Amino acid sequence: MTDSRYGVWNVGIYTDDSSNWMTVRHNAVHNYRASIGGCSEEWGDRPVRNVRYQQNFWDDAVPEWLPRRDYPGAWPPAPDCGDPHDLAFKANTRLTPADPAADCGARPACAAILDLAGPKASYQRRLGLH
């Protein structure tokens, strides 16, 4: 997922509203307002919890209007949203903020994720994309 800085709240990997017991793995995210994040709705008893981020590539962008947390991503502070619970980060790679696209392209594992992303060639032709 690349190049979507448009809009106030565009997040590459967005988890919220009761996201629980999930693993987010093998993604490449850069040039978004925020690489990862969401809203942990404590007030609706729908917190984000037990999300594992593993082997992802991102530039760790966070909008200037949100405070940076001790962990990656953009999570609005209370009262709108609460803190996510029990996030785990393992073997993720932060892309160089100055040129994350070039950094991703220079890393074989990151480049492979982008090469495999999107519709397969047969669908691209049907959709007029190829």
Backbone atoms as SQL, in Angstrom:
CREATE TABLE atoms (id INTEGER PRIMARY KEY, chain TEXT, resi INTEGER, resn TEXT, atom TEXT, x REAL, y REAL, z REAL);
INSERT INTO atoms VALUES
  (1, 'A', 1, 'MET', 'N', 0.851, -1.166, 0.000),
  (2, 'A', 1, 'MET', 'CA', 0.000, 0.000, 0.000),
  (3, 'A', 1, 'MET', 'C', 0.898, 1.231, 0.000),
  (4, 'A', 2, 'THR', 'N', 0.751, 2.021, -1.006),
  (5, 'A', 2, 'THR', 'CA', 1.620, 3.182, -1.115),
  (6, 'A', 2, 'THR', 'C', 0.846, 4.392, -1.622),
  (7, 'A', 3, 'ASP', 'N', 1.395, 5.533, -1.320),
  (8, 'A', 3, 'ASP', 'CA', 0.961, 6.806, -1.900),
  (9, 'A', 3, 'ASP', 'C', -0.499, 7.175, -1.679),
  (10, 'A', 4, 'SER', 'N', -0.900, 7.348, -0.449),
  (11, 'A', 4, 'SER', 'CA', -2.253, 7.814, -0.173),
  (12, 'A', 4, 'SER', 'C', -2.240, 8.802, 0.981),
  (13, 'A', 5, 'ARG', 'N', -1.580, 9.915, 0.785),
  (14, 'A', 5, 'ARG', 'CA', -1.531, 10.941, 1.820),
  (15, 'A', 5, 'ARG', 'C', -2.773, 11.831, 1.801),
  (16, 'A', 6, 'TYR', 'N', -3.687, 11.578, 0.888),
  (17, 'A', 6, 'TYR', 'CA', -4.867, 12.429, 0.752),
  (18, 'A', 6, 'TYR', 'C', -5.858, 12.153, 1.872),
  (19, 'A', 7, 'GLY', 'N', -6.559, 13.183, 2.271),
  (20, 'A', 7, 'GLY', 'CA', -7.517, 13.045, 3.352),
  (21, 'A', 7, 'GLY', 'C', -6.846, 13.192, 4.705),
  (22, 'A', 8, 'VAL', 'N', -7.635, 13.456, 5.703),
  (23, 'A', 8, 'VAL', 'CA', -7.106, 13.717, 7.034),
  (24, 'A', 8, 'VAL', 'C', -6.682, 12.447, 7.746),
  (25, 'A', 9, 'TRP', 'N', -7.362, 11.339, 7.488),
  (26, 'A', 9, 'TRP', 'CA', -7.145, 10.151, 8.305),
  (27, 'A', 9, 'TRP', 'C', -6.915, 8.912, 7.436),
  (28, 'A', 10, 'ASN', 'N', -5.995, 8.975, 6.498),
  (29, 'A', 10, 'ASN', 'CA', -5.665, 7.806, 5.680),
  (30, 'A', 10, 'ASN', 'C', -4.567, 7.011, 6.358),
  (31, 'A', 11, 'VAL', 'N', -4.879, 5.775, 6.693),
  (32, 'A', 11, 'VAL', 'CA', -3.960, 4.893, 7.401),
  (33, 'A', 11, 'VAL', 'C', -3.754, 3.653, 6.541),
  (34, 'A', 12, 'GLY', 'N', -2.498, 3.265, 6.338),
  (35, 'A', 12, 'GLY', 'CA', -2.192, 2.106, 5.516),
  (36, 'A', 12, 'GLY', 'C', -2.787, 0.818, 6.056),
  (37, 'A', 13, 'ILE', 'N', -2.499, 0.502, 7.307),
  (38, 'A', 13, 'ILE', 'CA', -3.050, -0.684, 7.967),
  (39, 'A', 13, 'ILE', 'C', -3.881, -0.172, 9.130),
  (40, 'A', 14, 'TYR', 'N', -5.190, -0.255, 8.991),
  (41, 'A', 14, 'TYR', 'CA', -6.108, 0.348, 9.959),
  (42, 'A', 14, 'TYR', 'C', -6.808, -0.746, 10.765),
  (43, 'A', 15, 'THR', 'N', -6.561, -0.756, 12.041),
  (44, 'A', 15, 'THR', 'CA', -7.250, -1.690, 12.929),
  (45, 'A', 15, 'THR', 'C', -8.027, -0.884, 13.962),
  (46, 'A', 16, 'ASP', 'N', -9.290, -1.191, 14.105),
  (47, 'A', 16, 'ASP', 'CA', -10.082, -0.551, 15.145),
  (48, 'A', 16, 'ASP', 'C', -11.341, -1.351, 15.390),
  (49, 'A', 17, 'ASP', 'N', -12.208, -0.814, 16.224),
  (50, 'A', 17, 'ASP', 'CA', -13.518, -1.399, 16.503),
  (51, 'A', 17, 'ASP', 'C', -13.461, -2.904, 16.765),
  (52, 'A', 18, 'SER', 'N', -12.872, -3.261, 17.848),
  (53, 'A', 18, 'SER', 'CA', -12.837, -4.652, 18.308),
  (54, 'A', 18, 'SER', 'C', -11.835, -5.540, 17.590),
  (55, 'A', 19, 'SER', 'N', -10.881, -4.979, 16.877),
  (56, 'A', 19, 'SER', 'CA', -9.835, -5.835, 16.308),
  (57, 'A', 19, 'SER', 'C', -9.184, -6.572, 17.461),
  (58, 'A', 20, 'ASN', 'N', -9.167, -7.894, 17.381),
  (59, 'A', 20, 'ASN', 'CA', -8.701, -8.698, 18.511),
  (60, 'A', 20, 'ASN', 'C', -8.144, -10.026, 17.998),
  (61, 'A', 21, 'TRP', 'N', -7.038, -10.443, 18.588),
  (62, 'A', 21, 'TRP', 'CA', -6.409, -11.715, 18.257),
  (63, 'A', 21, 'TRP', 'C', -6.171, -11.852, 16.756),
  (64, 'A', 22, 'MET', 'N', -5.404, -10.916, 16.219),
  (65, 'A', 22, 'MET', 'CA', -5.074, -10.991, 14.806),
  (66, 'A', 22, 'MET', 'C', -3.595, -10.721, 14.602),
  (67, 'A', 23, 'THR', 'N', -3.072, -11.236, 13.497),
  (68, 'A', 23, 'THR', 'CA', -1.685, -11.006, 13.116),
  (69, 'A', 23, 'THR', 'C', -1.667, -10.279, 11.784),
  (70, 'A', 24, 'VAL', 'N', -0.934, -9.197, 11.732),
  (71, 'A', 24, 'VAL', 'CA', -0.754, -8.412, 10.514),
  (72, 'A', 24, 'VAL', 'C', 0.678, -8.685, 10.051),
  (73, 'A', 25, 'ARG', 'N', 0.818, -9.368, 8.913),
  (74, 'A', 25, 'ARG', 'CA', 2.134, -9.859, 8.496),
  (75, 'A', 25, 'ARG', 'C', 2.363, -9.631, 7.004),
  (76, 'A', 26, 'HIS', 'N', 3.620, -9.339, 6.665),
  (77, 'A', 26, 'HIS', 'CA', 4.097, -9.230, 5.282),
  (78, 'A', 26, 'HIS', 'C', 3.381, -8.137, 4.487),
  (79, 'A', 27, 'ASN', 'N', 3.385, -6.937, 5.026),
  (80, 'A', 27, 'ASN', 'CA', 2.833, -5.772, 4.332),
  (81, 'A', 27, 'ASN', 'C', 3.932, -4.754, 4.114),
  (82, 'A', 28, 'ALA', 'N', 3.781, -3.958, 3.080),
  (83, 'A', 28, 'ALA', 'CA', 4.676, -2.834, 2.814),
  (84, 'A', 28, 'ALA', 'C', 3.810, -1.582, 2.737),
  (85, 'A', 29, 'VAL', 'N', 4.072, -0.619, 3.599),
  (86, 'A', 29, 'VAL', 'CA', 3.254, 0.593, 3.681),
  (87, 'A', 29, 'VAL', 'C', 4.167, 1.808, 3.743),
  (88, 'A', 30, 'HIS', 'N', 3.937, 2.740, 2.825),
  (89, 'A', 30, 'HIS', 'CA', 4.655, 4.017, 2.904),
  (90, 'A', 30, 'HIS', 'C', 3.872, 5.092, 2.165),
  (91, 'A', 31, 'ASN', 'N', 4.169, 6.317, 2.515),
  (92, 'A', 31, 'ASN', 'CA', 3.527, 7.494, 1.932),
  (93, 'A', 31, 'ASN', 'C', 2.033, 7.575, 2.220),
  (94, 'A', 32, 'TYR', 'N', 1.651, 7.156, 3.403),
  (95, 'A', 32, 'TYR', 'CA', 0.307, 7.381, 3.926),
  (96, 'A', 32, 'TYR', 'C', 0.415, 8.450, 5.016),
  (97, 'A', 33, 'ARG', 'N', -0.695, 9.013, 5.432),
  (98, 'A', 33, 'ARG', 'CA', -0.650, 9.921, 6.583),
  (99, 'A', 33, 'ARG', 'C', -0.114, 9.191, 7.799),
  (100, 'A', 34, 'ALA', 'N', -0.538, 7.940, 7.939),
  (101, 'A', 34, 'ALA', 'CA', -0.046, 7.087, 9.022),
  (102, 'A', 34, 'ALA', 'C', 0.141, 5.683, 8.460),
  (103, 'A', 35, 'SER', 'N', 1.213, 5.035, 8.861),
  (104, 'A', 35, 'SER', 'CA', 1.485, 3.681, 8.373),
  (105, 'A', 35, 'SER', 'C', 0.500, 2.684, 8.949),
  (106, 'A', 36, 'ILE', 'N', 0.345, 2.713, 10.266),
  (107, 'A', 36, 'ILE', 'CA', -0.595, 1.828, 10.950),
  (108, 'A', 36, 'ILE', 'C', -1.342, 2.638, 11.988),
  (109, 'A', 37, 'GLY', 'N', -2.441, 2.106, 12.488),
  (110, 'A', 37, 'GLY', 'CA', -3.165, 2.798, 13.544),
  (111, 'A', 37, 'GLY', 'C', -4.636, 2.463, 13.511),
  (112, 'A', 38, 'GLY', 'N', -5.375, 3.236, 14.267),
  (113, 'A', 38, 'GLY', 'CA', -6.801, 3.031, 14.352),
  (114, 'A', 38, 'GLY', 'C', -7.375, 3.692, 15.584),
  (115, 'A', 39, 'CYS', 'N', -8.544, 3.265, 15.949),
  (116, 'A', 39, 'CYS', 'CA', -9.247, 3.823, 17.089),
  (117, 'A', 39, 'CYS', 'C', -9.647, 2.675, 18.011),
  (118, 'A', 40, 'SER', 'N', -9.202, 2.742, 19.233),
  (119, 'A', 40, 'SER', 'CA', -9.544, 1.723, 20.215),
  (120, 'A', 40, 'SER', 'C', -10.710, 2.263, 21.040),
  (121, 'A', 41, 'GLU', 'N', -11.908, 1.886, 20.668),
  (122, 'A', 41, 'GLU', 'CA', -13.114, 2.494, 21.232),
  (123, 'A', 41, 'GLU', 'C', -13.458, 1.921, 22.600),
  (124, 'A', 42, 'GLU', 'N', -12.811, 2.452, 23.600),
  (125, 'A', 42, 'GLU', 'CA', -13.066, 2.038, 24.978),
  (126, 'A', 42, 'GLU', 'C', -14.500, 2.374, 25.389),
  (127, 'A', 43, 'TRP', 'N', -14.990, 3.512, 24.915),
  (128, 'A', 43, 'TRP', 'CA', -16.308, 3.982, 25.321),
  (129, 'A', 43, 'TRP', 'C', -17.422, 3.074, 24.807),
  (130, 'A', 44, 'GLY', 'N', -17.186, 2.322, 23.744),
  (131, 'A', 44, 'GLY', 'CA', -18.190, 1.410, 23.210),
  (132, 'A', 44, 'GLY', 'C', -17.865, -0.035, 23.535),
  (133, 'A', 45, 'ASP', 'N', -16.937, -0.240, 24.459),
  (134, 'A', 45, 'ASP', 'CA', -16.468, -1.582, 24.827),
  (135, 'A', 45, 'ASP', 'C', -16.020, -2.354, 23.593),
  (136, 'A', 46, 'ARG', 'N', -15.289, -1.629, 22.705),
  (137, 'A', 46, 'ARG', 'CA', -14.751, -2.236, 21.489),
  (138, 'A', 46, 'ARG', 'C', -13.280, -1.881, 21.336),
  (139, 'A', 47, 'PRO', 'N', -12.466, -2.194, 22.335),
  (140, 'A', 47, 'PRO', 'CA', -11.059, -1.807, 22.232),
  (141, 'A', 47, 'PRO', 'C', -10.285, -2.679, 21.245),
  (142, 'A', 48, 'VAL', 'N', -9.204, -2.115, 20.721),
  (143, 'A', 48, 'VAL', 'CA', -8.245, -2.887, 19.939),
  (144, 'A', 48, 'VAL', 'C', -7.345, -3.601, 20.934),
  (145, 'A', 49, 'ARG', 'N', -7.167, -4.907, 20.721),
  (146, 'A', 49, 'ARG', 'CA', -6.294, -5.660, 21.626),
  (147, 'A', 49, 'ARG', 'C', -5.722, -6.883, 20.923),
  (148, 'A', 50, 'ASN', 'N', -4.570, -7.296, 21.445),
  (149, 'A', 50, 'ASN', 'CA', -3.913, -8.529, 20.980),
  (150, 'A', 50, 'ASN', 'C', -3.650, -8.543, 19.479),
  (151, 'A', 51, 'VAL', 'N', -3.127, -7.448, 18.960),
  (152, 'A', 51, 'VAL', 'CA', -2.764, -7.396, 17.544),
  (153, 'A', 51, 'VAL', 'C', -1.246, -7.561, 17.454),
  (154, 'A', 52, 'ARG', 'N', -0.817, -8.472, 16.601),
  (155, 'A', 52, 'ARG', 'CA', 0.600, -8.759, 16.392),
  (156, 'A', 52, 'ARG', 'C', 1.009, -8.259, 15.017),
  (157, 'A', 53, 'TYR', 'N', 2.002, -7.401, 14.976),
  (158, 'A', 53, 'TYR', 'CA', 2.556, -6.898, 13.717),
  (159, 'A', 53, 'TYR', 'C', 3.895, -7.596, 13.509),
  (160, 'A', 54, 'GLN', 'N', 3.991, -8.380, 12.437),
  (161, 'A', 54, 'GLN', 'CA', 5.196, -9.169, 12.201),
  (162, 'A', 54, 'GLN', 'C', 5.666, -9.051, 10.754),
  (163, 'A', 55, 'GLN', 'N', 6.936, -8.810, 10.587),
  (164, 'A', 55, 'GLN', 'CA', 7.608, -8.835, 9.290),
  (165, 'A', 55, 'GLN', 'C', 6.969, -7.885, 8.278),
  (166, 'A', 56, 'ASN', 'N', 6.617, -6.704, 8.737),
  (167, 'A', 56, 'ASN', 'CA', 6.080, -5.662, 7.870),
  (168, 'A', 56, 'ASN', 'C', 7.163, -4.631, 7.589),
  (169, 'A', 57, 'PHE', 'N', 6.949, -3.843, 6.563),
  (170, 'A', 57, 'PHE', 'CA', 7.821, -2.722, 6.215),
  (171, 'A', 57, 'PHE', 'C', 6.962, -1.469, 6.207),
  (172, 'A', 58, 'TRP', 'N', 7.394, -0.418, 6.898),
  (173, 'A', 58, 'TRP', 'CA', 6.636, 0.829, 6.895),
  (174, 'A', 58, 'TRP', 'C', 7.556, 1.996, 7.197),
  (175, 'A', 59, 'ASP', 'N', 7.087, 3.191, 6.881),
  (176, 'A', 59, 'ASP', 'CA', 7.893, 4.386, 7.160),
  (177, 'A', 59, 'ASP', 'C', 7.565, 4.989, 8.519),
  (178, 'A', 60, 'ASP', 'N', 6.645, 4.395, 9.236),
  (179, 'A', 60, 'ASP', 'CA', 6.227, 4.838, 10.575),
  (180, 'A', 60, 'ASP', 'C', 5.773, 6.295, 10.593),
  (181, 'A', 61, 'ALA', 'N', 5.049, 6.681, 9.561),
  (182, 'A', 61, 'ALA', 'CA', 4.506, 8.036, 9.505),
  (183, 'A', 61, 'ALA', 'C', 3.379, 8.186, 10.520),
  (184, 'A', 62, 'VAL', 'N', 3.341, 9.343, 11.172),
  (185, 'A', 62, 'VAL', 'CA', 2.280, 9.721, 12.101),
  (186, 'A', 62, 'VAL', 'C', 1.952, 11.191, 11.809),
  (187, 'A', 63, 'PRO', 'N', 0.671, 11.541, 11.642),
  (188, 'A', 63, 'PRO', 'CA', 0.332, 12.937, 11.355),
  (189, 'A', 63, 'PRO', 'C', 0.863, 13.876, 12.439),
  (190, 'A', 64, 'GLU', 'N', 1.232, 15.058, 12.012),
  (191, 'A', 64, 'GLU', 'CA', 1.812, 16.035, 12.947),
  (192, 'A', 64, 'GLU', 'C', 0.847, 16.447, 14.054),
  (193, 'A', 65, 'TRP', 'N', -0.452, 16.264, 13.843),
  (194, 'A', 65, 'TRP', 'CA', -1.440, 16.672, 14.841),
  (195, 'A', 65, 'TRP', 'C', -1.711, 15.586, 15.880),
  (196, 'A', 66, 'LEU', 'N', -1.048, 14.436, 15.768),
  (197, 'A', 66, 'LEU', 'CA', -1.204, 13.374, 16.764),
  (198, 'A', 66, 'LEU', 'C', 0.096, 13.194, 17.544),
  (199, 'A', 67, 'PRO', 'N', 0.002, 12.989, 18.840),
  (200, 'A', 67, 'PRO', 'CA', 1.228, 12.746, 19.598),
  (201, 'A', 67, 'PRO', 'C', 1.821, 11.383, 19.246),
  (202, 'A', 68, 'ARG', 'N', 3.149, 11.323, 19.192),
  (203, 'A', 68, 'ARG', 'CA', 3.837, 10.058, 18.949),
  (204, 'A', 68, 'ARG', 'C', 3.788, 9.229, 20.220),
  (205, 'A', 69, 'ARG', 'N', 3.455, 7.972, 20.061),
  (206, 'A', 69, 'ARG', 'CA', 3.372, 7.053, 21.195),
  (207, 'A', 69, 'ARG', 'C', 4.683, 6.297, 21.366),
  (208, 'A', 70, 'ASP', 'N', 4.737, 5.434, 22.363),
  (209, 'A', 70, 'ASP', 'CA', 5.914, 4.604, 22.597),
  (210, 'A', 70, 'ASP', 'C', 5.986, 3.442, 21.609),
  (211, 'A', 71, 'TYR', 'N', 4.964, 3.263, 20.794),
  (212, 'A', 71, 'TYR', 'CA', 4.906, 2.201, 19.806),
  (213, 'A', 71, 'TYR', 'C', 4.521, 2.821, 18.469),
  (214, 'A', 72, 'PRO', 'N', 4.766, 2.140, 17.364),
  (215, 'A', 72, 'PRO', 'CA', 4.477, 2.722, 16.048),
  (216, 'A', 72, 'PRO', 'C', 2.997, 3.016, 15.825),
  (217, 'A', 73, 'GLY', 'N', 2.751, 3.901, 14.887),
  (218, 'A', 73, 'GLY', 'CA', 1.400, 4.128, 14.415),
  (219, 'A', 73, 'GLY', 'C', 0.730, 5.370, 14.950),
  (220, 'A', 74, 'ALA', 'N', -0.469, 5.582, 14.451),
  (221, 'A', 74, 'ALA', 'CA', -1.279, 6.752, 14.777),
  (222, 'A', 74, 'ALA', 'C', -2.531, 6.295, 15.511),
  (223, 'A', 75, 'TRP', 'N', -2.587, 6.583, 16.775),
  (224, 'A', 75, 'TRP', 'CA', -3.714, 6.196, 17.626),
  (225, 'A', 75, 'TRP', 'C', -4.198, 7.452, 18.333),
  (226, 'A', 76, 'PRO', 'N', -5.355, 7.984, 17.951),
  (227, 'A', 76, 'PRO', 'CA', -5.834, 9.220, 18.586),
  (228, 'A', 76, 'PRO', 'C', -6.008, 9.038, 20.097),
  (229, 'A', 77, 'PRO', 'N', -5.625, 10.040, 20.851),
  (230, 'A', 77, 'PRO', 'CA', -5.783, 9.937, 22.310),
  (231, 'A', 77, 'PRO', 'C', -7.244, 10.083, 22.722),
  (232, 'A', 78, 'ALA', 'N', -7.532, 9.665, 23.933),
  (233, 'A', 78, 'ALA', 'CA', -8.875, 9.835, 24.508),
  (234, 'A', 78, 'ALA', 'C', -9.196, 11.322, 24.498),
  (235, 'A', 79, 'PRO', 'N', -10.447, 11.763, 24.459),
  (236, 'A', 79, 'PRO', 'CA', -11.666, 11.012, 24.656),
  (237, 'A', 79, 'PRO', 'C', -12.201, 10.331, 23.396),
  (238, 'A', 80, 'ASP', 'N', -11.710, 10.719, 22.211),
  (239, 'A', 80, 'ASP', 'CA', -12.230, 10.085, 20.997),
  (240, 'A', 80, 'ASP', 'C', -11.913, 8.592, 20.943),
  (241, 'A', 81, 'CYS', 'N', -10.705, 8.254, 21.270),
  (242, 'A', 81, 'CYS', 'CA', -10.256, 6.862, 21.229),
  (243, 'A', 81, 'CYS', 'C', -9.355, 6.613, 22.428),
  (244, 'A', 82, 'GLY', 'N', -9.272, 5.384, 22.822),
  (245, 'A', 82, 'GLY', 'CA', -8.364, 5.031, 23.897),
  (246, 'A', 82, 'GLY', 'C', -7.125, 4.369, 23.342),
  (247, 'A', 83, 'ASP', 'N', -6.267, 3.933, 24.213),
  (248, 'A', 83, 'ASP', 'CA', -5.061, 3.238, 23.802),
  (249, 'A', 83, 'ASP', 'C', -5.380, 1.802, 23.411),
  (250, 'A', 84, 'PRO', 'N', -4.711, 1.287, 22.365),
  (251, 'A', 84, 'PRO', 'CA', -4.854, -0.133, 22.064),
  (252, 'A', 84, 'PRO', 'C', -4.159, -0.942, 23.157),
  (253, 'A', 85, 'HIS', 'N', -4.562, -2.180, 23.323),
  (254, 'A', 85, 'HIS', 'CA', -4.017, -3.037, 24.376),
  (255, 'A', 85, 'HIS', 'C', -3.229, -4.189, 23.778),
  (256, 'A', 86, 'ASP', 'N', -2.117, -4.503, 24.412),
  (257, 'A', 86, 'ASP', 'CA', -1.350, -5.708, 24.085),
  (258, 'A', 86, 'ASP', 'C', -0.973, -5.810, 22.610),
  (259, 'A', 87, 'LEU', 'N', -0.423, -4.729, 22.067),
  (260, 'A', 87, 'LEU', 'CA', 0.134, -4.787, 20.720),
  (261, 'A', 87, 'LEU', 'C', 1.514, -5.431, 20.817),
  (262, 'A', 88, 'ALA', 'N', 1.889, -6.182, 19.792),
  (263, 'A', 88, 'ALA', 'CA', 3.217, -6.790, 19.756),
  (264, 'A', 88, 'ALA', 'C', 3.845, -6.509, 18.391),
  (265, 'A', 89, 'PHE', 'N', 5.126, -6.189, 18.403),
  (266, 'A', 89, 'PHE', 'CA', 5.861, -5.865, 17.186),
  (267, 'A', 89, 'PHE', 'C', 7.089, -6.761, 17.112),
  (268, 'A', 90, 'LYS', 'N', 7.206, -7.519, 16.007),
  (269, 'A', 90, 'LYS', 'CA', 8.321, -8.443, 15.874),
  (270, 'A', 90, 'LYS', 'C', 8.829, -8.443, 14.435),
  (271, 'A', 91, 'ALA', 'N', 10.117, -8.178, 14.279),
  (272, 'A', 91, 'ALA', 'CA', 10.807, -8.262, 12.988),
  (273, 'A', 91, 'ALA', 'C', 10.194, -7.355, 11.921),
  (274, 'A', 92, 'ASN', 'N', 9.699, -6.182, 12.320),
  (275, 'A', 92, 'ASN', 'CA', 9.236, -5.187, 11.361),
  (276, 'A', 92, 'ASN', 'C', 10.425, -4.311, 10.979),
  (277, 'A', 93, 'THR', 'N', 10.357, -3.701, 9.809),
  (278, 'A', 93, 'THR', 'CA', 11.454, -2.862, 9.332),
  (279, 'A', 93, 'THR', 'C', 10.940, -1.471, 9.049),
  (280, 'A', 94, 'ARG', 'N', 11.611, -0.498, 9.639),
  (281, 'A', 94, 'ARG', 'CA', 11.257, 0.894, 9.366),
  (282, 'A', 94, 'ARG', 'C', 11.993, 1.349, 8.115),
  (283, 'A', 95, 'LEU', 'N', 11.238, 1.816, 7.135),
  (284, 'A', 95, 'LEU', 'CA', 11.819, 2.312, 5.897),
  (285, 'A', 95, 'LEU', 'C', 12.350, 3.725, 6.107),
  (286, 'A', 96, 'THR', 'N', 13.373, 4.080, 5.372),
  (287, 'A', 96, 'THR', 'CA', 13.967, 5.408, 5.468),
  (288, 'A', 96, 'THR', 'C', 12.921, 6.464, 5.152),
  (289, 'A', 97, 'PRO', 'N', 12.626, 7.372, 6.092),
  (290, 'A', 97, 'PRO', 'CA', 11.575, 8.366, 5.851),
  (291, 'A', 97, 'PRO', 'C', 11.838, 9.282, 4.655),
  (292, 'A', 98, 'ALA', 'N', 13.094, 9.566, 4.351),
  (293, 'A', 98, 'ALA', 'CA', 13.405, 10.477, 3.250),
  (294, 'A', 98, 'ALA', 'C', 12.966, 9.919, 1.894),
  (295, 'A', 99, 'ASP', 'N', 13.080, 8.613, 1.688),
  (296, 'A', 99, 'ASP', 'CA', 12.671, 7.989, 0.433),
  (297, 'A', 99, 'ASP', 'C', 12.270, 6.540, 0.689),
  (298, 'A', 100, 'PRO', 'N', 11.097, 6.329, 1.297),
  (299, 'A', 100, 'PRO', 'CA', 10.701, 4.966, 1.647),
  (300, 'A', 100, 'PRO', 'C', 10.485, 4.063, 0.434),
  (301, 'A', 101, 'ALA', 'N', 10.055, 4.611, -0.690),
  (302, 'A', 101, 'ALA', 'CA', 9.834, 3.785, -1.882),
  (303, 'A', 101, 'ALA', 'C', 11.150, 3.201, -2.381),
  (304, 'A', 102, 'ALA', 'N', 12.187, 4.011, -2.438),
  (305, 'A', 102, 'ALA', 'CA', 13.493, 3.518, -2.876),
  (306, 'A', 102, 'ALA', 'C', 14.055, 2.522, -1.876),
  (307, 'A', 103, 'ASP', 'N', 13.870, 2.792, -0.594),
  (308, 'A', 103, 'ASP', 'CA', 14.348, 1.870, 0.436),
  (309, 'A', 103, 'ASP', 'C', 13.646, 0.526, 0.320),
  (310, 'A', 104, 'CYS', 'N', 12.336, 0.534, 0.104),
  (311, 'A', 104, 'CYS', 'CA', 11.587, -0.711, -0.069),
  (312, 'A', 104, 'CYS', 'C', 12.084, -1.457, -1.302),
  (313, 'A', 105, 'GLY', 'N', 12.271, -0.753, -2.394),
  (314, 'A', 105, 'GLY', 'CA', 12.741, -1.382, -3.624),
  (315, 'A', 105, 'GLY', 'C', 14.114, -2.008, -3.492),
  (316, 'A', 106, 'ALA', 'N', 14.929, -1.458, -2.604),
  (317, 'A', 106, 'ALA', 'CA', 16.282, -1.977, -2.399),
  (318, 'A', 106, 'ALA', 'C', 16.319, -3.181, -1.456),
  (319, 'A', 107, 'ARG', 'N', 15.222, -3.464, -0.801),
  (320, 'A', 107, 'ARG', 'CA', 15.141, -4.597, 0.122),
  (321, 'A', 107, 'ARG', 'C', 14.358, -5.717, -0.556),
  (322, 'A', 108, 'PRO', 'N', 15.014, -6.847, -0.854),
  (323, 'A', 108, 'PRO', 'CA', 14.337, -7.917, -1.602),
  (324, 'A', 108, 'PRO', 'C', 12.997, -8.361, -1.002),
  (325, 'A', 109, 'ALA', 'N', 12.902, -8.499, 0.304),
  (326, 'A', 109, 'ALA', 'CA', 11.644, -8.959, 0.914),
  (327, 'A', 109, 'ALA', 'C', 10.539, -7.918, 0.742),
  (328, 'A', 110, 'CYS', 'N', 10.875, -6.657, 0.869),
  (329, 'A', 110, 'CYS', 'CA', 9.878, -5.583, 0.702),
  (330, 'A', 110, 'CYS', 'C', 9.467, -5.475, -0.764),
  (331, 'A', 111, 'ALA', 'N', 10.445, -5.508, -1.673),
  (332, 'A', 111, 'ALA', 'CA', 10.142, -5.432, -3.098),
  (333, 'A', 111, 'ALA', 'C', 9.267, -6.607, -3.536),
  (334, 'A', 112, 'ALA', 'N', 9.494, -7.786, -2.970),
  (335, 'A', 112, 'ALA', 'CA', 8.685, -8.962, -3.318),
  (336, 'A', 112, 'ALA', 'C', 7.236, -8.780, -2.892),
  (337, 'A', 113, 'ILE', 'N', 7.016, -8.160, -1.750),
  (338, 'A', 113, 'ILE', 'CA', 5.641, -7.895, -1.304),
  (339, 'A', 113, 'ILE', 'C', 4.925, -7.017, -2.318),
  (340, 'A', 114, 'LEU', 'N', 5.587, -5.960, -2.769),
  (341, 'A', 114, 'LEU', 'CA', 4.961, -5.061, -3.751),
  (342, 'A', 114, 'LEU', 'C', 4.757, -5.754, -5.092),
  (343, 'A', 115, 'ASP', 'N', 5.722, -6.595, -5.489),
  (344, 'A', 115, 'ASP', 'CA', 5.580, -7.307, -6.761),
  (345, 'A', 115, 'ASP', 'C', 4.378, -8.241, -6.768),
  (346, 'A', 116, 'LEU', 'N', 4.065, -8.810, -5.609),
  (347, 'A', 116, 'LEU', 'CA', 2.955, -9.755, -5.527),
  (348, 'A', 116, 'LEU', 'C', 1.620, -9.092, -5.202),
  (349, 'A', 117, 'ALA', 'N', 1.636, -7.793, -4.934),
  (350, 'A', 117, 'ALA', 'CA', 0.414, -7.085, -4.535),
  (351, 'A', 117, 'ALA', 'C', -0.494, -6.829, -5.733),
  (352, 'A', 118, 'GLY', 'N', -1.764, -6.716, -5.446),
  (353, 'A', 118, 'GLY', 'CA', -2.736, -6.351, -6.458),
  (354, 'A', 118, 'GLY', 'C', -3.275, -7.541, -7.229),
  (355, 'A', 119, 'PRO', 'N', -4.139, -7.273, -8.189),
  (356, 'A', 119, 'PRO', 'CA', -4.744, -8.353, -8.959),
  (357, 'A', 119, 'PRO', 'C', -3.714, -9.083, -9.821),
  (358, 'A', 120, 'LYS', 'N', -3.910, -10.374, -10.008),
  (359, 'A', 120, 'LYS', 'CA', -3.045, -11.164, -10.886),
  (360, 'A', 120, 'LYS', 'C', -3.221, -10.681, -12.323),
  (361, 'A', 121, 'ALA', 'N', -2.240, -11.029, -13.180),
  (362, 'A', 121, 'ALA', 'CA', -2.202, -10.523, -14.559),
  (363, 'A', 121, 'ALA', 'C', -3.498, -10.775, -15.319),
  (364, 'A', 122, 'SER', 'N', -4.093, -11.952, -15.153),
  (365, 'A', 122, 'SER', 'CA', -5.326, -12.249, -15.892),
  (366, 'A', 122, 'SER', 'C', -6.455, -11.297, -15.490),
  (367, 'A', 123, 'TYR', 'N', -6.520, -10.940, -14.222),
  (368, 'A', 123, 'TYR', 'CA', -7.546, -9.995, -13.776),
  (369, 'A', 123, 'TYR', 'C', -7.208, -8.571, -14.197),
  (370, 'A', 124, 'GLN', 'N', -5.925, -8.243, -14.202),
  (371, 'A', 124, 'GLN', 'CA', -5.523, -6.916, -14.658),
  (372, 'A', 124, 'GLN', 'C', -5.976, -6.677, -16.097),
  (373, 'A', 125, 'ARG', 'N', -5.814, -7.693, -16.935),
  (374, 'A', 125, 'ARG', 'CA', -6.261, -7.562, -18.343),
  (375, 'A', 125, 'ARG', 'C', -7.775, -7.368, -18.413),
  (376, 'A', 126, 'ARG', 'N', -8.517, -8.138, -17.645),
  (377, 'A', 126, 'ARG', 'CA', -9.986, -8.016, -17.642),
  (378, 'A', 126, 'ARG', 'C', -10.435, -6.647, -17.167),
  (379, 'A', 127, 'LEU', 'N', -9.683, -6.095, -16.248),
  (380, 'A', 127, 'LEU', 'CA', -10.018, -4.788, -15.697),
  (381, 'A', 127, 'LEU', 'C', -9.436, -3.644, -16.515),
  (382, 'A', 128, 'GLY', 'N', -8.685, -3.973, -17.555),
  (383, 'A', 128, 'GLY', 'CA', -8.069, -2.948, -18.372),
  (384, 'A', 128, 'GLY', 'C', -6.889, -2.274, -17.703),
  (385, 'A', 129, 'LEU', 'N', -6.248, -2.966, -16.780),
  (386, 'A', 129, 'LEU', 'CA', -5.124, -2.390, -16.049),
  (387, 'A', 129, 'LEU', 'C', -3.777, -2.791, -16.634),
  (388, 'A', 130, 'HIS', 'N', -3.780, -3.727, -17.550),
  (389, 'A', 130, 'HIS', 'CA', -2.503, -4.254, -18.065),
  (390, 'A', 130, 'HIS', 'C', -2.464, -4.199, -19.561);
